[in-house]
Every structure is written in C-alpha cells, then in structure tokens.
Amino acid sequence: MLTRRLERAGFAVILAEDGLLAIDRARMDRPDLILMDVSLPNIDGLEATRRLKADEATVAIPVIVLTAHAMMSDREAAFASGCQEFETKPVEFARLLEKITRLLPTGVSA
C-alpha cells in the first residue's frame, strides 16, 4: 500500500525483500532516498542502515527508518544506526511525505 501511494505521488520505487538485498540495490541503483523497514529478513533494517552508512558509495543516501516499535529506545537505536529520520507504523503518509521531501537532494522531486 505504501508503495502504491508513493508511486501515485510521483516517486519511482525500488523494493528489496531483505536487508542484504537492500544494500545491494542501494549500491547498484544509488537511490535519492531509502525507506528502511526495521523488520527485514537476513539482516534487519538497522544493521542494513549501519552497513550503508559505513560504505563510501552509499553513506550520503538519506535513510528514513520505518518501524512498528515506538519506544524511545527504538528511536535511539534507529538514529544510532545512521538514519536521518524515524517514522512509526502505521505510517501517517502526509508526515512521511514531508520528511521525504525535506531529505531529498536539491532539485529532486516527485
């Protein structure tokens, strides 16, 4: 559902089924922004974010972490992984869209 809403808003969406594939796709496709779900198979979204931020090729890509966990410790762990924003599920689309727009590089829009 989130994919469809983003596409309707004009964004191109690339999906990855697990954390390792997310890293590979980010390295290959160089997206303008990454929405990273924490609950991913193989390696979770926080570990995937740490690896992306440790890689010279992907360090500058902004990451918004999405999670159903809303405790302060979850938020702190997300920011410690290197993300620029944190959003809890269910996602409030208007707020997510504002964060996406703010984090996109200058000149990039939907």
N, CA, C and O atoms as a GROMACS GRO file, in nm:
protein
  440
    1MET      N    1   0.082  -0.119   0.000
    1MET     CA    2   0.000   0.000   0.000
    1MET      C    3   0.086   0.126   0.000
    1MET      O    4   0.058   0.220  -0.074
    2LEU      N    5   0.190   0.129   0.080
    2LEU     CA    6   0.280   0.244   0.083
    2LEU      C    7   0.347   0.262  -0.053
    2LEU      O    8   0.364   0.374  -0.101
    3THR      N    9   0.386   0.152  -0.115
    3THR     CA   10   0.447   0.159  -0.248
    3THR      C   11   0.354   0.228  -0.347
    3THR      O   12   0.396   0.317  -0.420
    4ARG      N   13   0.228   0.187  -0.348
    4ARG     CA   14   0.131   0.248  -0.441
    4ARG      C   15   0.112   0.396  -0.414
    4ARG      O   16   0.102   0.476  -0.507
    5ARG      N   17   0.106   0.434  -0.288
    5ARG     CA   18   0.087   0.576  -0.254
    5ARG      C   19   0.208   0.658  -0.296
    5ARG      O   20   0.193   0.770  -0.345
    6LEU      N   21   0.326   0.604  -0.278
    6LEU     CA   22   0.447   0.675  -0.322
    6LEU      C   23   0.451   0.688  -0.473
    6LEU      O   24   0.486   0.794  -0.526
    7GLU      N   25   0.415   0.582  -0.542
    7GLU     CA   26   0.413   0.587  -0.689
    7GLU      C   27   0.309   0.687  -0.738
    7GLU      O   28   0.333   0.761  -0.834
    8ARG      N   29   0.193   0.689  -0.674
    8ARG     CA   30   0.090   0.787  -0.712
    8ARG      C   31   0.137   0.930  -0.687
    8ARG      O   32   0.094   1.023  -0.756
    9ALA      N   33   0.224   0.947  -0.588
    9ALA     CA   34   0.278   1.080  -0.557
    9ALA      C   35   0.391   1.118  -0.653
    9ALA      O   36   0.444   1.229  -0.647
   10GLY      N   37   0.427   1.024  -0.743
   10GLY     CA   38   0.527   1.055  -0.845
   10GLY      C   39   0.666   1.000  -0.821
   10GLY      O   40   0.758   1.032  -0.895
   11PHE      N   41   0.682   0.919  -0.718
   11PHE     CA   42   0.813   0.863  -0.687
   11PHE      C   43   0.834   0.729  -0.758
   11PHE      O   44   0.740   0.652  -0.773
   12ALA      N   45   0.955   0.704  -0.801
   12ALA     CA   46   0.994   0.572  -0.851
   12ALA      C   47   1.033   0.489  -0.729
   12ALA      O   48   1.111   0.536  -0.646
   13VAL      N   49   0.981   0.369  -0.718
   13VAL     CA   50   1.005   0.285  -0.601
   13VAL      C   51   1.078   0.158  -0.642
   13VAL      O   52   1.038   0.091  -0.738
   14ILE      N   53   1.185   0.127  -0.571
   14ILE     CA   54   1.260   0.003  -0.590
   14ILE      C   55   1.245  -0.076  -0.460
   14ILE      O   56   1.275  -0.024  -0.353
   15LEU      N   57   1.200  -0.199  -0.469
   15LEU     CA   58   1.179  -0.281  -0.349
   15LEU      C   59   1.293  -0.379  -0.328
   15LEU      O   60   1.356  -0.427  -0.423
   16ALA      N   61   1.318  -0.409  -0.201
   16ALA     CA   62   1.415  -0.513  -0.164
   16ALA      C   63   1.347  -0.600  -0.058
   16ALA      O   64   1.290  -0.548   0.038
   17GLU      N   65   1.354  -0.730  -0.076
   17GLU     CA   66   1.283  -0.822   0.012
   17GLU      C   67   1.356  -0.850   0.143
   17GLU      O   68   1.294  -0.900   0.237
   18ASP      N   69   1.483  -0.818   0.152
   18ASP     CA   70   1.557  -0.840   0.276
   18ASP      C   71   1.669  -0.737   0.289
   18ASP      O   72   1.696  -0.661   0.196
   19GLY      N   73   1.733  -0.736   0.405
   19GLY     CA   74   1.836  -0.638   0.432
   19GLY      C   75   1.958  -0.646   0.342
   19GLY      O   76   2.012  -0.544   0.302
   20LEU      N   77   2.001  -0.767   0.310
   20LEU     CA   78   2.118  -0.782   0.222
   20LEU      C   79   2.088  -0.733   0.081
   20LEU      O   80   2.171  -0.668   0.018
   21LEU      N   81   1.968  -0.764   0.033
   21LEU     CA   82   1.928  -0.718  -0.100
   21LEU      C   83   1.913  -0.565  -0.101
   21LEU      O   84   1.943  -0.501  -0.201
   22ALA      N   85   1.867  -0.509   0.008
   22ALA     CA   86   1.855  -0.363   0.018
   22ALA      C   87   1.991  -0.296   0.001
   22ALA      O   88   2.003  -0.195  -0.067
   23ILE      N   89   2.093  -0.353   0.063
   23ILE     CA   90   2.229  -0.299   0.050
   23ILE      C   91   2.276  -0.310  -0.095
   23ILE      O   92   2.328  -0.214  -0.152
   24ASP      N   93   2.258  -0.428  -0.154
   24ASP     CA   94   2.300  -0.448  -0.293
   24ASP      C   95   2.229  -0.352  -0.388
   24ASP      O   96   2.293  -0.292  -0.475
   25ARG      N   97   2.099  -0.337  -0.371
   25ARG     CA   98   2.023  -0.247  -0.459
   25ARG      C   99   2.065  -0.102  -0.440
   25ARG      O  100   2.073  -0.027  -0.536
   26ALA      N  101   2.093  -0.063  -0.316
   26ALA     CA  102   2.137   0.075  -0.291
   26ALA      C  103   2.271   0.101  -0.359
   26ALA      O  104   2.292   0.207  -0.418
   27ARG      N  105   2.361   0.005  -0.351
   27ARG     CA  106   2.492   0.020  -0.417
   27ARG      C  107   2.478   0.027  -0.569
   27ARG      O  108   2.547   0.105  -0.635
   28MET      N  109   2.389  -0.053  -0.624
   28MET     CA  110   2.373  -0.062  -0.768
   28MET      C  111   2.290   0.053  -0.825
   28MET      O  112   2.326   0.113  -0.926
   29ASP      N  113   2.177   0.084  -0.759
   29ASP     CA  114   2.082   0.181  -0.814
   29ASP      C  115   2.102   0.324  -0.765
   29ASP      O  116   2.052   0.418  -0.826
   30ARG      N  117   2.176   0.341  -0.656
   30ARG     CA  118   2.202   0.474  -0.598
   30ARG      C  119   2.074   0.558  -0.588
   30ARG      O  120   2.063   0.662  -0.654
   31PRO      N  121   1.979   0.516  -0.506
   31PRO     CA  122   1.854   0.592  -0.493
   31PRO      C  123   1.879   0.727  -0.426
   31PRO      O  124   1.981   0.747  -0.360
   32ASP      N  125   1.786   0.819  -0.444
   32ASP     CA  126   1.797   0.951  -0.382
   32ASP      C  127   1.764   0.945  -0.234
   32ASP      O  128   1.806   1.032  -0.158
   33LEU      N  129   1.690   0.841  -0.192
   33LEU     CA  130   1.649   0.826  -0.053
   33LEU      C  131   1.609   0.680  -0.031
   33LEU      O  132   1.564   0.613  -0.123
   34ILE      N  133   1.626   0.634   0.093
   34ILE     CA  134   1.588   0.496   0.127
   34ILE      C  135   1.488   0.497   0.241
   34ILE      O  136   1.510   0.562   0.344
   35LEU      N  137   1.376   0.425   0.223
   35LEU     CA  138   1.284   0.396   0.332
   35LEU      C  139   1.321   0.256   0.379
   35LEU      O  140   1.305   0.159   0.304
   36MET      N  141   1.369   0.245   0.501
   36MET     CA  142   1.422   0.118   0.552
   36MET      C  143   1.333   0.063   0.662
   36MET      O  144   1.324   0.121   0.770
   37ASP      N  145   1.268  -0.049   0.635
   37ASP     CA  146   1.189  -0.117   0.736
   37ASP      C  147   1.284  -0.188   0.832
   37ASP      O  148   1.380  -0.251   0.789
   38VAL      N  149   1.258  -0.177   0.961
   38VAL     CA  150   1.344  -0.242   1.060
   38VAL      C  151   1.330  -0.394   1.051
   38VAL      O  152   1.428  -0.466   1.064
   39SER      N  153   1.209  -0.442   1.029
   39SER     CA  154   1.182  -0.587   1.031
   39SER      C  155   1.205  -0.649   0.894
   39SER      O  156   1.110  -0.673   0.819
   40LEU      N  157   1.330  -0.676   0.863
   40LEU     CA  158   1.367  -0.740   0.737
   40LEU      C  159   1.436  -0.873   0.766
   40LEU      O  160   1.505  -0.886   0.867
   41PRO      N  161   1.418  -0.973   0.678
   41PRO     CA  162   1.490  -1.099   0.696
   41PRO      C  163   1.639  -1.085   0.665
   41PRO      O  164   1.684  -0.984   0.612
   42ASN      N  165   1.713  -1.186   0.698
   42ASN     CA  166   1.860  -1.197   0.683
   42ASN      C  167   1.932  -1.102   0.777
   42ASN      O  168   1.988  -1.146   0.877
   43ILE      N  169   1.932  -0.973   0.748
   43ILE     CA  170   1.979  -0.875   0.846
   43ILE      C  171   1.869  -0.770   0.859
   43ILE      O  172   1.804  -0.737   0.760
   44ASP      N  173   1.849  -0.719   0.980
   44ASP     CA  174   1.740  -0.624   0.997
   44ASP      C  175   1.775  -0.487   0.937
   44ASP      O  176   1.888  -0.463   0.897
   45GLY      N  177   1.676  -0.401   0.932
   45GLY     CA  178   1.694  -0.270   0.870
   45GLY      C  179   1.796  -0.182   0.939
   45GLY      O  180   1.861  -0.100   0.874
   46LEU      N  181   1.812  -0.198   1.070
   46LEU     CA  182   1.912  -0.117   1.141
   46LEU      C  183   2.054  -0.160   1.103
   46LEU      O  184   2.141  -0.076   1.082
   47GLU      N  185   2.076  -0.290   1.094
   47GLU     CA  186   2.208  -0.339   1.052
   47GLU      C  187   2.233  -0.300   0.906
   47GLU      O  188   2.345  -0.262   0.871
   48ALA      N  189   2.132  -0.310   0.823
   48ALA     CA  190   2.148  -0.269   0.682
   48ALA      C  191   2.184  -0.121   0.675
   48ALA      O  192   2.269  -0.081   0.596
   49THR      N  193   2.118  -0.038   0.757
   49THR     CA  194   2.148   0.105   0.759
   49THR      C  195   2.291   0.130   0.805
   49THR      O  196   2.362   0.211   0.746
   50ARG      N  197   2.335   0.059   0.910
   50ARG     CA  198   2.475   0.074   0.957
   50ARG      C  199   2.573   0.042   0.845
   50ARG      O  200   2.671   0.114   0.826
   51ARG      N  201   2.546  -0.065   0.772
   51ARG     CA  202   2.636  -0.104   0.662
   51ARG      C  203   2.634  -0.001   0.549
   51ARG      O  204   2.738   0.028   0.491
   52LEU      N  205   2.518   0.053   0.518
   52LEU     CA  206   2.509   0.156   0.414
   52LEU      C  207   2.586   0.281   0.455
   52LEU      O  208   2.653   0.343   0.372
   53LYS      N  209   2.578   0.317   0.582
   53LYS     CA  210   2.645   0.437   0.630
   53LYS      C  211   2.796   0.416   0.646
   53LYS      O  212   2.871   0.513   0.654
   54ALA      N  213   2.840   0.290   0.650
   54ALA     CA  214   2.983   0.260   0.658
   54ALA      C  215   3.046   0.247   0.520
   54ALA      O  216   3.168   0.235   0.508
   55ASP      N  217   2.964   0.250   0.416
   55ASP     CA  218   3.011   0.231   0.278
   55ASP      C  219   3.022   0.366   0.209
   55ASP      O  220   2.924   0.441   0.202
   56GLU      N  221   3.138   0.397   0.158
   56GLU     CA  222   3.162   0.525   0.091
   56GLU      C  223   3.064   0.548  -0.024
   56GLU      O  224   3.028   0.662  -0.053
   57ALA      N  225   3.023   0.442  -0.090
   57ALA     CA  226   2.934   0.454  -0.206
   57ALA      C  227   2.790   0.491  -0.167
   57ALA      O  228   2.716   0.545  -0.250
   58THR      N  229   2.750   0.462  -0.043
   58THR     CA  230   2.611   0.484  -0.004
   58THR      C  231   2.594   0.572   0.119
   58THR      O  232   2.481   0.598   0.161
   59VAL      N  233   2.702   0.618   0.177
   59VAL     CA  234   2.695   0.695   0.301
   59VAL      C  235   2.608   0.820   0.290
   59VAL      O  236   2.544   0.858   0.388
   60ALA      N  237   2.605   0.883   0.175
   60ALA     CA  238   2.532   1.010   0.160
   60ALA      C  239   2.384   0.993   0.130
   60ALA      O  240   2.310   1.092   0.126
   61ILE      N  241   2.338   0.870   0.110
   61ILE     CA  242   2.196   0.849   0.079
   61ILE      C  243   2.116   0.862   0.209
   61ILE      O  244   2.141   0.788   0.304
   62PRO      N  245   2.019   0.955   0.215
   62PRO     CA  246   1.939   0.968   0.336
   62PRO      C  247   1.853   0.844   0.359
   62PRO      O  248   1.802   0.784   0.264
   63VAL      N  249   1.837   0.807   0.486
   63VAL     CA  250   1.758   0.690   0.523
   63VAL      C  251   1.650   0.732   0.623
   63VAL      O  252   1.678   0.799   0.722
   64ILE      N  253   1.527   0.690   0.595
   64ILE     CA  254   1.417   0.704   0.689
   64ILE      C  255   1.383   0.564   0.736
   64ILE      O  256   1.345   0.478   0.655
   65VAL      N  257   1.396   0.539   0.865
   65VAL     CA  258   1.365   0.408   0.922
   65VAL      C  259   1.216   0.401   0.953
   65VAL      O  260   1.158   0.493   1.011
   66LEU      N  261   1.154   0.290   0.912
   66LEU     CA  262   1.013   0.263   0.939
   66LEU      C  263   1.003   0.144   1.034
   66LEU      O  264   1.066   0.041   1.012
   67THR      N  265   0.924   0.160   1.140
   67THR     CA  266   0.912   0.051   1.236
   67THR      C  267   0.779   0.057   1.310
   67THR      O  268   0.720   0.163   1.325
   68ALA      N  269   0.733  -0.059   1.355
   68ALA     CA  270   0.613  -0.066   1.438
   68ALA      C  271   0.648  -0.041   1.584
   68ALA      O  272   0.559  -0.027   1.668
   69HIS      N  273   0.776  -0.036   1.617
   69HIS     CA  274   0.822  -0.017   1.755
   69HIS      C  275   0.840   0.132   1.783
   69HIS      O  276   0.918   0.200   1.716
   70ALA      N  277   0.766   0.181   1.883
   70ALA     CA  278   0.763   0.326   1.906
   70ALA      C  279   0.826   0.370   2.038
   70ALA      O  280   0.810   0.484   2.079
   71MET      N  281   0.898   0.281   2.104
   71MET     CA  282   0.963   0.318   2.230
   71MET      C  283   1.081   0.411   2.202
   71MET      O  284   1.138   0.410   2.093
   72MET      N  285   1.116   0.491   2.301
   72MET     CA  286   1.229   0.583   2.287
   72MET      C  287   1.357   0.506   2.255
   72MET      O  288   1.440   0.554   2.178
   73SER      N  289   1.374   0.388   2.313
   73SER     CA  290   1.494   0.308   2.285
   73SER      C  291   1.499   0.264   2.138
   73SER      O  292   1.607   0.253   2.081
   74ASP      N  293   1.383   0.239   2.077
   74ASP     CA  294   1.378   0.204   1.935
   74ASP      C  295   1.421   0.322   1.850
   74ASP      O  296   1.496   0.307   1.754
   75ARG      N  297   1.373   0.439   1.886
   75ARG     CA  298   1.409   0.562   1.815
   75ARG      C  299   1.559   0.588   1.827
   75ARG      O  300   1.626   0.619   1.728
   76GLU      N  301   1.612   0.574   1.948
   76GLU     CA  302   1.756   0.595   1.971
   76GLU      C  303   1.839   0.496   1.891
   76GLU      O  304   1.940   0.533   1.832
   77ALA      N  305   1.796   0.370   1.888
   77ALA     CA  306   1.869   0.268   1.811
   77ALA      C  307   1.867   0.300   1.662
   77ALA      O  308   1.967   0.281   1.592
   78ALA      N  309   1.754   0.350   1.614
   78ALA     CA  310   1.744   0.386   1.472
   78ALA      C  311   1.841   0.499   1.438
   78ALA      O  312   1.913   0.491   1.339
   79PHE      N  313   1.842   0.603   1.519
   79PHE     CA  314   1.933   0.715   1.491
   79PHE      C  315   2.079   0.674   1.509
   79PHE      O  316   2.166   0.724   1.438
   80ALA      N  317   2.105   0.584   1.603
   80ALA     CA  318   2.242   0.535   1.622
   80ALA      C  319   2.289   0.455   1.500
   80ALA      O  320   2.410   0.448   1.474
   81SER      N  321   2.197   0.396   1.426
   81SER     CA  322   2.234   0.320   1.306
   81SER      C  323   2.276   0.411   1.192
   81SER      O  324   2.342   0.367   1.097
   82GLY      N  325   2.238   0.539   1.202
   82GLY     CA  326   2.278   0.635   1.099
   82GLY      C  327   2.165   0.694   1.018
   82GLY      O  328   2.190   0.770   0.923
   83CYS      N  329   2.041   0.662   1.052
   83CYS     CA  330   1.929   0.717   0.975
   83CYS      C  331   1.913   0.866   1.001
   83CYS      O  332   1.959   0.919   1.103
   84GLN      N  333   1.847   0.933   0.908
   84GLN     CA  334   1.822   1.075   0.923
   84GLN      C  335   1.683   1.103   0.981
   84GLN      O  336   1.660   1.208   1.040
   85GLU      N  337   1.591   1.008   0.965
   85GLU     CA  338   1.455   1.023   1.016
   85GLU      C  339   1.403   0.888   1.063
   85GLU      O  340   1.456   0.783   1.028
   86PHE      N  341   1.297   0.895   1.142
   86PHE     CA  342   1.235   0.778   1.204
   86PHE      C  343   1.084   0.796   1.191
   86PHE      O  344   1.031   0.903   1.220
   87GLU      N  345   1.015   0.692   1.148
   87GLU     CA  346   0.869   0.700   1.134
   87GLU      C  347   0.808   0.570   1.184
   87GLU      O  348   0.852   0.461   1.146
   88THR      N  349   0.708   0.581   1.270
   88THR     CA  350   0.642   0.462   1.322
   88THR      C  351   0.525   0.421   1.233
   88THR      O  352   0.465   0.503   1.163
   89LYS      N  353   0.497   0.290   1.238
   89LYS     CA  354   0.383   0.235   1.166
   89LYS      C  355   0.264   0.227   1.262
   89LYS      O  356   0.285   0.206   1.381
   90PRO      N  357   0.145   0.243   1.215
   90PRO     CA  358   0.111   0.273   1.076
   90PRO      C  359   0.160   0.413   1.039
   90PRO      O  360   0.153   0.507   1.118
   91VAL      N  361   0.208   0.424   0.917
   91VAL     CA  362   0.269   0.548   0.869
   91VAL      C  363   0.161   0.652   0.840
   91VAL      O  364   0.062   0.624   0.772
   92GLU      N  365   0.183   0.772   0.893
   92GLU     CA  366   0.098   0.885   0.855
   92GLU      C  367   0.158   0.941   0.727
   92GLU      O  368   0.262   1.006   0.730
   93PHE      N  369   0.092   0.917   0.613
   93PHE     CA  370   0.151   0.944   0.483
   93PHE      C  371   0.191   1.090   0.464
   93PHE      O  372   0.298   1.117   0.409
   94ALA      N  373   0.109   1.183   0.507
   94ALA     CA  374   0.142   1.326   0.489
   94ALA      C  375   0.271   1.361   0.562
   94ALA      O  376   0.354   1.435   0.509
   95ARG      N  377   0.288   1.309   0.683
   95ARG     CA  378   0.410   1.337   0.759
   95ARG      C  379   0.530   1.271   0.692
   95ARG      O  380   0.637   1.332   0.683
   96LEU      N  381   0.515   1.148   0.646
   96LEU     CA  382   0.624   1.080   0.576
   96LEU      C  383   0.662   1.156   0.450
   96LEU      O  384   0.780   1.173   0.421
   97LEU      N  385   0.564   1.201   0.376
   97LEU     CA  386   0.589   1.276   0.253
   97LEU      C  387   0.667   1.404   0.281
   97LEU      O  388   0.754   1.442   0.204
   98GLU      N  389   0.635   1.471   0.392
   98GLU     CA  390   0.709   1.592   0.430
   98GLU      C  391   0.855   1.558   0.459
   98GLU      O  392   0.945   1.630   0.417
   99LYS      N  393   0.878   1.449   0.531
   99LYS     CA  394   1.015   1.407   0.562
   99LYS      C  395   1.091   1.370   0.435
   99LYS      O  396   1.207   1.408   0.419
  100ILE      N  397   1.026   1.298   0.346
  100ILE     CA  398   1.089   1.260   0.219
  100ILE      C  399   1.129   1.385   0.142
  100ILE      O  400   1.243   1.396   0.096
  101THR      N  401   1.036   1.477   0.128
  101THR     CA  402   1.061   1.600   0.052
  101THR      C  403   1.177   1.679   0.112
  101THR      O  404   1.261   1.733   0.040
  102ARG      N  405   1.180   1.687   0.245
  102ARG     CA  406   1.287   1.762   0.313
  102ARG      C  407   1.424   1.697   0.293
  102ARG      O  408   1.525   1.766   0.284
  103LEU      N  409   1.428   1.564   0.287
  103LEU     CA  410   1.556   1.494   0.278
  103LEU      C  411   1.607   1.473   0.136
  103LEU      O  412   1.725   1.445   0.115
  104LEU      N  413   1.519   1.486   0.038
  104LEU     CA  414   1.565   1.467  -0.100
  104LEU      C  415   1.668   1.572  -0.138
  104LEU      O  416   1.657   1.688  -0.097
  105PRO      N  417   1.768   1.532  -0.214
  105PRO     CA  418   1.868   1.630  -0.260
  105PRO      C  419   1.800   1.742  -0.338
  105PRO      O  420   1.696   1.722  -0.401
  106THR      N  421   1.860   1.859  -0.333
  106THR     CA  422   1.808   1.975  -0.406
  106THR      C  423   1.788   1.941  -0.553
  106THR      O  424   1.875   1.880  -0.617
  107GLY      N  425   1.675   1.980  -0.604
  107GLY     CA  426   1.646   1.955  -0.745
  107GLY      C  427   1.578   1.823  -0.772
  107GLY      O  428   1.538   1.797  -0.886
  108VAL      N  429   1.563   1.738  -0.672
  108VAL     CA  430   1.495   1.609  -0.690
  108VAL      C  431   1.356   1.622  -0.630
  108VAL      O  432   1.341   1.668  -0.516
  109SER      N  433   1.257   1.583  -0.704
  109SER     CA  434   1.120   1.586  -0.654
  109SER      C  435   1.041   1.472  -0.716
  109SER      O  436   1.088   1.402  -0.806
  110ALA      N  437   0.921   1.456  -0.666
  110ALA     CA  438   0.833   1.351  -0.719
  110ALA      C  439   0.784   1.386  -0.857
  110ALA      O  440   0.709   1.310  -0.917
   0.00000   0.00000   0.00000
